[in-house]
Amino acid sequence: MAKEYMNYIGGKWVKSGTGRTYENTNPANGDILGVFPRSDAKDVKKAIDAAEKAFKTWRLVPAPRRAEILFRAGELLIKRKEEYSREMTQEMGKVLTETRGDVQEAIDLTYYAAGEGRRLLGETTPSELDNKWAMSVRMPLGIIGAITPWNFPMAIPSWKIMPALVAGNTIVFKPARYTPKSALNMVKTLEDAGLPGGVLNLIFGHAAEVGDSMVADKRVGLISFTGSNSVGTDIAKRCPDTFKRVSLEMGGKNAIIVLEDGNLDLALEGIIWSAFGTTGQRCTACSRLIVQKPVASKLTKMVVDRAKSLKLGDGLKAGTEMGPVINEDQLKKIHEYVETGKREGGRLLCGGERATEGALKKGSFYKPTVFGGIKPDMTIAQEEIFGPVLAIIEVSSLEEAIEVNNNTDFGLSSSVYTMDVNKAFVAMRDIYTGICYINSGTIGAEVHTPFGGTKGTGNGHREAGTTALDECTEWKTIFVDFSGKLQKAQGID
């Protein structure tokens, strides 16, 4: 019988008041991994109550002391890295080397955020008046609602949770229902590191029953959301009703540009890794290959041959290069896009169907898929598919490539392969995405740099890096007048 898990509220592991549960399953074979609470608004209220109470004392803990807890959590994550990685592969499918990277990113972000405990820098500036001091400091925002996706079930929560904690906030954390164990592992690690009860609260359940309640409660000062554009847009419309901030990261339609002078062998590795790593289920995945015509035929053949050779299977097994998609619903969505691509005139060069050979028939596997003959305005060149589907678009020049790259509703990540430094700098200047790579793929964030995108990818906020503190803190300007008399600003006598 599968183990039953609980919510974490006020420092205690407790059952949902609903009495309802749902099963966490392995997308590679359908095995049941555990049973988790299907919580509701009453559970969310208890979590927010706990966070509200804890904030009164947690905000007064000196930031370096808060940071020490994060440092201890980082040490524990290192010790538990292999265990957590294997459990992540079981519940969301990506291969073990990738889940190790997911946990490592959480480790890196934890250490990075902990380092901010001895910075949290403000500013001092000269006052315009004699015997007066002017400075600004960061204040914690209060209660933060973190809503995270299933594709990076430890890395992305760490982007939201660790900076918020070191800044003195308390948190209600709603993870994706498809990866609850990874979320539990992160929270348990922080609990074991000594995080006080109520500072971080974990609520399992469906979005409409948990996330909506977090958005509606006026005590929550920020909703930090990573997920689909449709859900994020709905959240953005509702948050102003309670004067709360909202930070959104909502995906991309990322492209790799390969110019005629690019290193094709190097480009091939970046394309395959970016398009089919995590089975294409990354917000930074490459789903468009924009290639200059003189090398298009050669590169297309290289990509198709390599895609056909990828080994699909259980991510825990040696030699597996691509795991399953997260579930049957996502598999059907991917296939619908493939059918749309064919109807609109795209040439299916490989894949385009479910993988059912041998043990693969037990899971939700989809063959690596490559389309040729794609026009920039076709559906599969415009909409995020979130699966192993690559659309190849041929162009005549760098200028056309940049125009095609920029002509979508998203603007997260991009890449250009060229050996011409002048062309590289033109691309760096003119490509309108939040992340731009030269001679590398579209994936691979680093925790000390800002992460996020333009246009429909988000609403301007950035996660990780020093910018991570901006969304979870308020600025306070402080004046100290030691003149012993009332001094009026702006020269008023």
Protein Blocks (a to p, Z undefined) as FASTA:
>chain_A
ZZdddddeehiacddfklpacddddfknopafbdcddddfklmmmmmmmmmmmmmmmmmp
cfklmmmmmmmmmmmmmmmmmmmmmmmmmmnopafklmmmmmmmmmmmmmmmmmmmmnop
acddddfbehiacddddddfbjadddddfklmmlmmmmmmmmmmmnopacdddddfklmm
lmmmmmmmmmmnopaehkaccdeddfklmmmmmmmpmklmbdcddddfklmmmmmmmmmm
nopacdddebjaddddddfkbcfklmmmmmmmmmmgghlpafkbcfbdcddfklmmmmmm
mmmmmmmmpccddfkbghiabdcdfblklmmmmmmmmmmmmmnopacfbgjiacfehjlm
mmccddddddehiafkbmklmbcfkpabddddddfbfklmmmmmmmccbdfbgcdddfbf
klmmmmmmmpccfbdcehiafehcafkbccddehjlbgoiaeehjklmmmmcccdddddd
fehpacdehhiZZ
